[in-house]
Amino acid sequence: MAKQATILFVDDDPKAGELMLRFSEDASYKCKVFQDPQLALDYFKTHQADLVISDLRMPKLTGIELLREIRLVDKQVPFIIVTGFADVESAIEAMRLGASDFVKKPFDMDELCLQIDKTLKHEALVKENRLLKRQLNKERDQYDMIGRAPAIQEVYSIIEKISDVRCNVIIEGESGTGKELAARAIHMQGQNADKPFVVIDCGALTDTLLESELFGHEKGAFTGAVSSKAGLLETASGGTVFLDEIGNISDAMQIKLLRVVQEQQVTRVGGVKPIKIDVRFIVATNQDLEARSIEGTFRHDLYHRLNVVKIRMPALRERREDIPHLVQHFIDAFNLQYHRDIIGFDAKSMTKMINHSWPGNIRELQNLVERHIALADGRHMSVSELSELKPVGLSNEGIDSDLPTLAELERRYILKLLQLYNDNREKTSETLDINKSTLWRKLQSYKEDETREN
């Protein structure tokens, strides 16, 4: 049996509400009538509704204001404006904000009921098409993520469940497991997929730079601020902000971010006027934020604000059956990029790859496939030595066995610490007794050196 649709009818005129209740007694839907628009809004925030019909002119909240508030909760629920003032400008404003239609008072009840039936049938068709699209997606690897192992299927399941729920999400997992890919999938499956998806690497920026990037700044706020600039949170309003390496931000920045998450407004650096935003936060970390919040090294109030839903990205060693599919996916991609026609790895090499621990996870596997395709002599490839699959800097001979230069020894030691701490730059910089910005510059120089060598 199909679920009965629910309509919220909001009008401060009690006679209009009584008329609506009388005509809906034998209808296929149930009707909830409110004279107070604030009570209607409070009800909508905690209950399911399939259609909202609201008068335009009401005390406390006008129909336009109610529509704005409801759109912050649900971007898609149909909304019909009723006005007795034949106010064309207000009707246009309502349609611009997402109202489905508008009717004039005094309205013919039979005509309104026909319009209600038409709107509910259209909404049912939209939902059916959305469900069909999701079912068709299940025939392929989901959300542009490769793999069918139970561990990654659990990730797919959570993404599916929250596709229509615009809540904050924490994504935990080792470096290289695809946390940003999962964040993009959550955004693209949601109601705001056409809105911005902004990525911010918290581990690569100092507090000052991070604050300026997130919140923006006013002209003259600091040396070099020759003009006002909107921050990324302001730019992303209506969409999603993905904060990578959230565990690396300082306590001071955690306090500022908490206020933004709670109040959904920002104040630019050097500014005094708060700016309203509408942002969904998805954060990623390779650390155990819950344990850190208990220890007191990460603010528990910020953790609980962000931890509405938690997703754990499995390590590659936990989904070994997906390795052949991932390898083939990367072969196809790099064949296209490098204009090659490589068939694949031999069976012995594939066995080695399946049995390898992959501390760098999918990113390490991708790099290995790319390297072999770039250097391949024929259409078949092989991993000739198991040592090729050993992570750099972890051999039994030690990082100084070949008597490297002091600069090279420093590079190896920094990379080894970074790997030991699962890419946690804060812990790495603390052990090295340098600040995060210095560590970031060194890592950037290593990347530039690798680019020149290649």
C-alpha positions in Angstrom: 0.0 0.0 0.0 1.4 3.4 -1.0 2.2 5.9 1.8 -0.4 8.6 2.2 1.0 12.0 1.2 1.0 14.8 3.9 0.2 18.5 3.1 1.0 21.4 5.4 -1.6 24.2 5.0 -0.5 27.5 6.6 -2.9 30.4 6.8 -3.6 32.8 9.7 -7.3 32.9 8.6 -9.0 30.0 10.6 -11.9 29.8 8.1 -9.4 29.0 5.3 -8.0 26.2 7.4 -11.4 24.8 8.2 -12.3 24.8 4.5 -9.1 23.0 3.6 -9.7 20.3 6.3 -13.3 19.8 5.1 -12.3 19.3 1.5 -9.4 17.0 2.4 -11.5 14.6 4.5 -12.1 12.2 1.5 -8.9 13.0 -0.3 -5.9 10.7 -0.9 -3.7 12.8 1.3 -3.8 14.0 4.9 -3.7 17.7 5.7 -2.1 19.4 8.7 -3.4 23.0 9.2 -1.4 25.8 11.0 -2.5 29.4 11.7 1.0 30.2 13.1 3.7 29.9 10.4 6.5 29.5 13.0 4.7 26.4 14.4 4.4 25.1 10.8 8.1 25.6 10.3 8.9 23.8 13.6 6.7 20.9 12.6 8.3 20.7 9.1 11.8 20.4 10.7 10.9 17.2 12.5 8.2 15.6 10.3 7.9 14.5 6.7 5.7 16.6 4.4 5.1 16.2 0.6 3.6 19.6 -0.1 3.4 23.0 1.6 0.7 25.5 0.9 1.1 28.9 2.5 -0.7 32.2 2.6 1.5 35.2 1.5 0.6 37.8 4.1 0.8 36.5 7.7 2.2 37.9 11.0 5.5 36.7 12.4 6.6 35.1 9.1 5.3 36.0 5.6 4.8 33.2 3.0 8.1 34.3 1.3 10.0 34.1 4.6 8.5 30.7 5.4 9.6 29.5 1.9 13.1 30.7 2.5 13.3 28.9 5.9 11.9 25.7 4.4 14.3 25.8 1.5 17.2 25.7 4.1 15.7 22.4 5.3 14.5 20.8 2.1 15.4 22.1 -1.4 12.8 20.0 -3.2 9.5 19.9 -1.4 6.8 21.5 -3.5 5.6 24.9 -2.2 2.4 26.7 -3.3 1.9 30.4 -2.4 -1.6 31.7 -1.8 -2.2 35.5 -2.0 -5.3 37.6 -1.9 -3.4 40.7 -3.0 -2.7 39.8 -6.7 0.9 40.8 -5.9 2.7 39.9 -9.1 6.2 40.9 -7.8 5.8 38.7 -4.7 4.6 35.8 -6.8 7.7 36.2 -9.0 9.9 36.4 -5.9 8.3 33.2 -4.6 8.9 31.4 -7.9 12.5 32.6 -7.9 13.0 31.1 -4.4 11.6 27.7 -5.6 7.9 27.9 -5.1 6.1 25.4 -7.4 3.1 27.7 -8.2 0.8 30.4 -6.7 -2.9 30.9 -6.5 -5.0 34.0 -5.8 -7.6 34.5 -3.1 -10.5 33.9 -3.0 -9.6 30.6 -4.6 -12.0 27.9 -5.9 -11.5 24.9 -3.6 -12.1 22.4 -6.4 -9.5 24.1 -8.6 -7.0 24.1 -5.6 -7.6 20.3 -5.0 -6.9 19.6 -8.7 -3.7 21.6 -8.5 -2.8 19.7 -5.3 -3.4 16.3 -7.1 -1.3 17.5 -10.1 1.6 18.6 -7.9 1.6 15.4 -5.8 1.6 13.2 -9.0 4.4 15.2 -10.5 6.5 14.9 -7.3 5.8 11.1 -7.2 7.1 10.8 -10.8 10.2 12.8 -9.9 10.9 10.5 -6.9 10.3 7.4 -9.1 12.8 8.7 -11.7 15.4 9.4 -9.0 15.0 5.9 -7.6 15.3 4.4 -11.1 18.5 6.4 -11.7 20.0 5.0 -8.4 19.0 1.5 -9.4 20.7 1.9 -12.8 23.9 3.2 -11.1 24.1 0.0 -9.0 24.7 -1.9 -12.3 28.1 -0.1 -12.5 30.8 0.6 -10.0 29.2 3.2 -7.9 30.0 6.9 -7.5 33.0 6.6 -9.7 34.6 4.4 -7.1 36.1 1.1 -8.2 35.4 -2.1 -6.2 32.8 -4.6 -5.1 34.4 -5.9 -1.9 32.1 -5.9 1.2 34.2 -3.2 2.9 33.7 -0.7 0.1 30.1 -1.8 -0.4 29.5 -0.6 3.2 30.7 2.8 2.1 28.4 2.8 -0.9 25.5 1.9 1.4 26.1 4.9 3.7 26.5 7.3 0.8 23.1 6.0 -0.5 21.4 6.5 2.8 22.5 10.1 3.2 22.0 11.1 -0.4 18.9 13.1 0.5 20.1 14.2 4.0 22.3 17.3 4.0 24.2 16.5 7.2 27.9 16.9 8.2 30.1 13.9 7.7 33.5 12.7 9.0 35.5 10.4 6.7 38.2 8.5 8.4 40.9 6.3 6.8 44.5 5.9 6.0 46.2 8.1 3.4 45.5 7.1 -0.1 42.2 5.3 0.5 40.1 7.7 -1.5 38.5 10.0 1.2 38.2 12.9 -1.2 36.5 10.7 -3.8 34.0 9.6 -1.2 33.3 13.2 -0.3 32.7 14.1 -3.9 30.3 11.2 -4.2 28.3 12.4 -1.2 28.1 15.8 -2.7 27.2 14.7 -6.2 24.4 12.4 -4.9 22.8 15.1 -2.8 20.2 17.7 -3.6 22.8 20.4 -4.0 25.0 18.6 -6.6 24.8 21.6 -8.9 26.3 23.9 -6.2 30.0 24.3 -5.4 32.2 21.6 -4.0 35.3 23.3 -2.4 38.3 21.4 -1.3 40.7 22.8 1.4 43.8 21.0 2.6 44.1 22.1 6.2 47.5 20.4 6.6 49.1 22.6 3.9 48.3 26.0 5.3 49.3 28.0 8.4 46.6 29.3 10.7 46.9 32.8 9.1 46.6 31.5 5.6 43.9 29.0 6.5 41.8 31.7 8.2 42.1 34.1 5.2 41.3 31.3 2.7 38.2 30.1 4.7 36.8 33.4 5.9 38.1 35.9 3.3 39.3 39.4 4.2 38.5 43.0 3.9 40.6 45.6 2.2 43.5 46.6 4.5 43.0 43.8 6.9 46.7 43.0 6.6 49.8 43.9 4.5 49.0 43.0 0.9 45.2 43.0 1.3 44.7 45.6 -1.4 41.1 44.6 -2.0 38.3 42.7 -0.2 38.1 39.0 -1.0 35.3 36.5 -0.3 36.5 33.4 1.6 36.0 29.9 0.3 33.2 29.3 2.9 31.3 32.2 1.5 32.0 31.1 -2.1 30.8 27.6 -1.3 27.5 28.7 0.2 24.7 26.5 -1.0 27.1 23.6 -1.6 29.8 21.5 0.2 33.1 22.3 1.8 35.6 19.4 2.1 38.2 20.0 4.8 41.0 17.5 4.3 43.4 16.7 7.2 41.0 18.4 9.7 43.0 16.8 12.6 46.0 19.1 11.8 44.3 22.5 12.5 45.2 24.3 15.7 43.0 24.7 18.8 42.5 28.4 17.9 41.3 27.5 14.4 39.1 24.8 15.8 37.3 27.4 18.0 36.7 29.6 15.0 35.5 26.7 12.8 33.1 25.5 15.6 31.4 28.9 15.5 31.0 28.7 11.8 29.6 25.2 11.8 27.1 26.1 14.6 25.9 29.5 13.4 26.4 29.1 9.6 27.9 32.6 9.3 31.4 34.0 8.8 33.1 37.3 9.5 35.9 38.2 7.1 39.3 39.0 8.5 39.3 42.7 9.3 35.5 42.8 9.0 32.8 43.3 11.6 29.6 42.2 9.8 28.7 38.5 9.9 27.8 37.0 6.5 25.2 34.3 6.4 26.2 31.1 4.6 24.6 27.7 3.9 27.4 25.1 3.8 27.5 21.4 4.4 30.8 20.3 6.0 32.5 17.0 5.0 35.9 16.5 6.8 38.6 13.9 6.3 41.3 12.6 8.6 43.7 9.8 8.9 43.5 10.1 12.7 41.1 8.8 15.3 39.2 12.1 16.1 37.1 10.4 18.7 40.1 9.3 20.6 41.7 12.7 20.2 38.6 14.4 21.5 38.7 12.2 24.6 42.4 12.9 25.1 41.6 16.6 24.7 43.9 17.2 21.7 40.8 17.9 19.5 37.8 19.9 20.7 35.0 17.5 21.6 32.3 20.1 20.8 33.6 20.5 17.2 34.0 16.7 16.9 30.3 16.2 17.8 29.1 19.0 15.5 30.9 17.3 12.6 30.2 13.7 13.6 26.6 13.4 12.4 27.6 10.6 10.1 31.0 8.8 10.1 32.4 6.9 7.1 35.5 4.7 7.4 37.3 4.2 4.2 38.9 0.7 4.2 42.6 0.2 3.6 43.5 -1.6 0.3 44.7 -4.6 2.3 41.1 -5.0 3.6 39.7 -5.3 0.1 42.4 -7.3 -1.8 39.7 -8.8 -4.1 39.4 -5.4 -5.7 43.0 -5.1 -6.6 42.7 -6.7 -10.1 39.8 -4.4 -10.9 41.7 -1.3 -9.7 44.8 -2.4 -11.7 42.8 -2.7 -14.9 41.1 0.6 -14.3 44.5 2.3 -14.0 45.9 0.5 -17.0 43.0 1.7 -19.1 43.4 5.3 -17.8 47.2 5.5 -18.4 47.0 3.7 -21.7 44.8 6.6 -22.8 47.0 9.3 -21.2 50.3 7.9 -22.5 48.9 6.6 -25.9 49.9 3.0 -25.0 48.3 -0.3 -25.7 49.3 -2.3 -22.6 47.3 -5.5 -21.9 48.3 -5.9 -18.3 50.5 -7.7 -15.7 51.4 -11.3 -15.8 49.8 -13.7 -13.3 52.8 -13.9 -11.0 53.0 -10.1 -10.7 49.2 -9.9 -10.0 49.7 -12.5 -7.2 52.4 -10.3 -5.7 50.2 -7.2 -5.9 47.3 -9.0 -4.2 49.5 -10.2 -1.4 51.3 -6.9 -0.8 50.3 -4.8 2.2 50.1 -1.5 0.3 50.8 1.0 3.1 50.2 3.8 0.6 46.8 2.2 -0.4 45.2 3.0 -3.7 47.5 6.0 -4.4 50.5 3.7 -4.1 48.9 1.1 -6.4 48.1 3.8 -8.9 51.7 5.1 -8.9 53.1 1.6 -9.4 50.8 1.0 -12.5 51.6 4.4 -13.9 55.4 3.9 -13.5 55.3 0.4 -15.2 53.2 1.7 -18.1 55.5 4.7 -18.6 58.6 2.3 -18.7 57.0 -0.7 -20.5 58.8 -2.3 -23.4 56.0 -4.5 -24.6 52.2 -5.0 -24.1 52.7 -7.3 -21.1 54.2 -6.1 -17.8 55.8 -7.8 -14.8 56.9 -6.8 -11.3 60.3 -8.4 -11.6 61.4 -7.9 -8.0 59.3 -8.0 -4.8 61.5 -5.1 -3.6 59.7 -2.9 -6.1 56.7 -3.2 -3.9 58.5 -2.2 -0.7 57.6 1.3 0.5 60.5 3.8 0.2 62.6 4.2 3.3 61.6 1.0 5.1 64.2 -1.4 3.9 66.2 -3.4 6.5 69.4 -1.7 5.5 68.3 1.7 6.8 67.9 5.1 5.2 71.7 5.9 5.4 73.1 2.6 4.1 74.3 4.1 0.8 76.0 7.1 2.5 73.7 9.8 1.1 74.3 13.6 1.3 73.0 15.4 4.3 70.2 17.0 2.3 69.2 13.5 1.0 69.3 12.0 4.4 67.1 14.8 5.7 64.6 14.2 2.9 64.5 10.4 3.6 64.0 11.0 7.4 61.2 13.4 6.9 59.4 11.1 4.4 59.9 8.2 6.8 58.4 10.1 9.7 55.5 11.2 7.6 54.7 7.7 6.6 55.2 6.5 10.2 52.6 9.0 11.4 50.2 8.2 8.5 50.7 11.5 6.8 50.0 13.5 10.0 52.0 16.7 9.4 51.4 18.1 12.8 53.0 15.1 14.6 55.8 15.1 12.0 56.6 18.7 12.5 56.5 18.3 16.3 59.0 15.4 16.1 61.3 17.4 13.8 60.9 20.5 16.0 59.9 22.7 13.0 56.6 24.4 12.2 54.1 23.1 9.7 54.8 25.8 7.2 58.5 24.8 7.1 57.5 21.2 6.7 55.1 22.1 3.9 57.8 24.0 2.0 60.2 21.1 2.3 57.6 18.7 0.9 56.8 21.0 -1.9 60.5 21.2 -2.8 60.7 17.4 -2.9 57.8 17.3 -5.3 59.5 19.9 -7.5 62.7 17.8 -7.5 60.8 14.7 -8.5 59.1 16.6 -11.4 62.5 17.8 -12.7 64.0 14.3 -12.4 61.1 12.8 -14.4 
